[in-house]
Amino acid sequence: MNYKAMKNANYVVLLIICLLSSCNGPAEVKQSFSFQTSLRPGNDRMRDLTNTMNQVLLNNAKKAGEDKALQIQSGEKEELPFYEDIAFLPVVNATELTNVINDYTEKRFKANQEDYSAQVNSIDFDKNLVLIVSHPKAAMVVLGEVNNTGQALYFDKVLDDGIKNNKHVIKLQSKRLGEVASGMASLAQNWESAVYVLEKKNKDSLFVEIDDIIYPFSLKK
């Protein structure tokens, strides 16, 4: 085999290796649709609201020169990851997704005015599940306060990393431009949620990795 033939053969082998590597890498999941809610989505909505209120109380206490404040207890049993600027959780059936979209509240409190039944019904929950990724969307003016209203921009990427050590792993990458809301603005803001449809992969749990931290979610309902 001459040098040129060997070079071409090596190129073909390298190309095959690259193709195989790309096939085994995380696959980006595209957003299916989005909606707004009046509060942070999740089964522990009262816990999340309580955490936000506790942070406001603590900040006010620090401004007053105190190092602690009265903390409110939510009474919720199930815990979800709590970040000021992002919320994420899996949904395994159409009823639960519809409840999240409908804000778990009476209609007069709903942020949504649209009908999402067609989008929900198009998801085959026998084969798929949904990952909801949400960010706060603060009001422009909150009772005339000068507090930062958090008009930030968010950029998300959801990557399905497949099965790792018998675990279905999702990598969530999120970047923010701007500041999050503070003070009363953080309590008055709506939440903008994106829906990502994932393959179920016949697992009882889902592991979401963000900022090198892995959060396990049970898919048993």
SULHUPE-V717847 format. One record per residue. N is the residue number from 0. RES is the residue in one small letter. OMEGA is omega in radians with two decimals (none if undefined). D_CENTER is the distance of its C-alpha to the mean C-alpha in Angstrom with 2 decimals. Layout:
n->[N,N]
res->[RES,RES]
omega->[OMEGA,OMEGA]
d_center->[D_CENTER,D_CENTER]
This chain:
n->[0,1,2,3,4,5,6,7,8,9,10,11,12,13,14,15,16,17,18,19,20,21,22,23,24,25,26,27,28,29,30,31,32,33,34,35,36,37,38,39,40,41,42,43,44,45,46,47,48,49,50,51,52,53,54,55,56,57,58,59,60,61,62,63,64,65,66,67,68,69,70,71,72,73,74,75,76,77,78,79,80,81,82,83,84,85,86,87,88,89,90,91,92,93,94,95,96,97,98,99,100,101,102,103,104,105,106,107,108,109,110,111,112,113,114,115,116,117,118,119,120,121,122,123,124,125,126,127,128,129,130,131,132,133,134,135,136,137,138,139,140,141,142,143,144,145,146,147,148,149,150,151,152,153,154,155,156,157,158,159,160,161,162,163,164,165,166,167,168,169,170,171,172,173,174,175,176,177,178,179,180,181,182,183,184,185,186,187,188,189,190,191,192,193,194,195,196,197,198,199,200,201,202,203,204,205,206,207,208,209,210,211,212,213,214,215,216,217,218,219,220]
res->[m,n,y,k,a,m,k,n,a,n,y,v,v,l,l,i,i,c,l,l,s,s,c,n,g,p,a,e,v,k,q,s,f,s,f,q,t,s,l,r,p,g,n,d,r,m,r,d,l,t,n,t,m,n,q,v,l,l,n,n,a,k,k,a,g,e,d,k,a,l,q,i,q,s,g,e,k,e,e,l,p,f,y,e,d,i,a,f,l,p,v,v,n,a,t,e,l,t,n,v,i,n,d,y,t,e,k,r,f,k,a,n,q,e,d,y,s,a,q,v,n,s,i,d,f,d,k,n,l,v,l,i,v,s,h,p,k,a,a,m,v,v,l,g,e,v,n,n,t,g,q,a,l,y,f,d,k,v,l,d,d,g,i,k,n,n,k,h,v,i,k,l,q,s,k,r,l,g,e,v,a,s,g,m,a,s,l,a,q,n,w,e,s,a,v,y,v,l,e,k,k,n,k,d,s,l,f,v,e,i,d,d,i,i,y,p,f,s,l,k,k]
omega->[-3.14,-3.05,-3.10,3.13,3.11,3.14,3.13,3.14,3.11,3.13,3.13,3.12,3.14,3.13,3.12,3.13,3.14,3.14,3.12,-3.14,-3.12,3.13,-3.10,-3.11,3.13,3.12,3.14,3.12,-3.12,3.10,3.12,3.05,-3.10,3.14,3.11,3.01,-3.11,3.08,3.09,3.13,3.07,3.14,-3.13,-3.09,-3.14,3.09,3.13,3.10,3.11,3.10,3.13,-3.14,3.11,3.12,3.09,3.12,-3.14,3.11,3.11,3.12,3.12,3.10,3.14,3.11,3.11,-3.09,3.09,-3.12,3.07,-3.10,-3.14,3.11,-3.06,-3.11,3.12,-3.12,-3.08,-3.12,3.02,3.09,-3.13,2.99,3.13,-2.96,3.11,3.01,3.13,3.14,3.08,3.08,-2.96,3.10,-3.05,-3.12,3.14,3.13,3.11,3.11,3.12,-3.13,-3.14,2.93,3.11,-3.06,3.05,-3.04,-3.08,3.12,-3.06,3.02,-3.09,3.01,-3.08,3.08,-3.10,-3.07,3.13,3.13,-3.14,-3.10,-3.14,-3.12,3.09,-3.08,3.00,-3.10,-3.02,2.95,-3.08,2.96,3.08,3.07,-2.99,3.07,3.12,3.07,-2.96,3.06,-3.14,-3.12,-3.14,3.07,3.08,-3.11,3.11,-3.11,3.06,-3.10,2.95,3.10,-3.06,3.04,-3.09,3.14,-3.06,2.99,3.12,-3.10,3.07,-3.08,3.07,-3.11,3.09,-3.10,3.13,3.13,3.06,-3.01,3.05,3.09,-3.12,3.10,-3.08,3.10,-3.12,3.00,-3.09,-3.06,3.07,-3.13,3.09,3.11,-3.13,3.13,-3.12,3.13,-3.05,-3.02,2.94,3.09,3.10,-3.04,3.06,-3.12,3.09,-3.12,-3.09,2.99,-3.03,3.09,3.02,3.09,-3.12,-3.12,3.11,-3.13,-3.12,-3.13,3.08,-3.13,3.11,3.05,-3.10,3.14,3.10,3.07,3.04,3.10,3.11,-3.12,none]
d_center->[55.20,55.51,53.11,51.59,50.95,49.37,47.12,45.99,45.45,43.34,41.26,40.65,39.65,37.25,35.72,35.28,33.62,31.17,30.37,29.90,27.61,25.39,25.25,24.15,21.41,17.66,17.20,14.81,13.00,13.48,11.60,13.55,13.37,11.73,12.73,13.07,13.45,15.74,13.69,10.25,9.09,9.86,13.17,14.08,13.89,17.33,16.48,13.76,16.37,18.97,17.32,17.11,20.71,21.88,20.73,22.68,25.63,25.63,25.61,28.43,30.30,30.17,31.55,34.31,35.15,33.85,31.83,30.22,29.35,29.29,25.98,24.82,23.93,21.49,23.05,19.86,20.15,16.73,14.50,10.76,9.68,10.58,10.07,11.82,9.78,6.01,4.37,2.66,5.95,8.58,11.22,14.71,16.99,17.78,18.82,15.63,13.67,16.57,16.46,12.91,14.02,17.27,15.76,17.62,20.44,23.71,23.84,25.29,22.11,19.84,18.22,18.40,21.82,21.09,21.60,18.81,20.94,21.93,18.46,17.63,21.10,20.83,18.35,20.48,18.83,21.83,20.69,16.95,13.76,10.52,6.91,4.98,2.38,4.77,7.59,11.03,13.90,16.98,20.37,23.09,25.59,25.22,28.66,30.27,28.60,28.64,25.34,22.80,20.82,17.93,18.27,15.89,14.70,11.43,11.52,8.90,10.22,9.21,12.34,13.82,16.24,18.12,20.01,20.80,23.32,22.71,18.94,16.33,14.19,11.06,10.84,7.89,9.83,9.13,12.24,13.36,16.81,18.27,18.01,15.86,17.80,20.30,22.80,22.94,20.76,17.68,18.71,19.55,16.51,14.57,10.84,10.04,7.58,7.66,8.78,9.41,12.47,13.30,16.77,17.28,19.79,21.49,19.69,19.21,16.14,13.07,12.47,9.35,10.89,9.84,12.91,15.18,13.83,13.18,11.58,13.34,12.45,15.50,15.74,19.06,19.29]
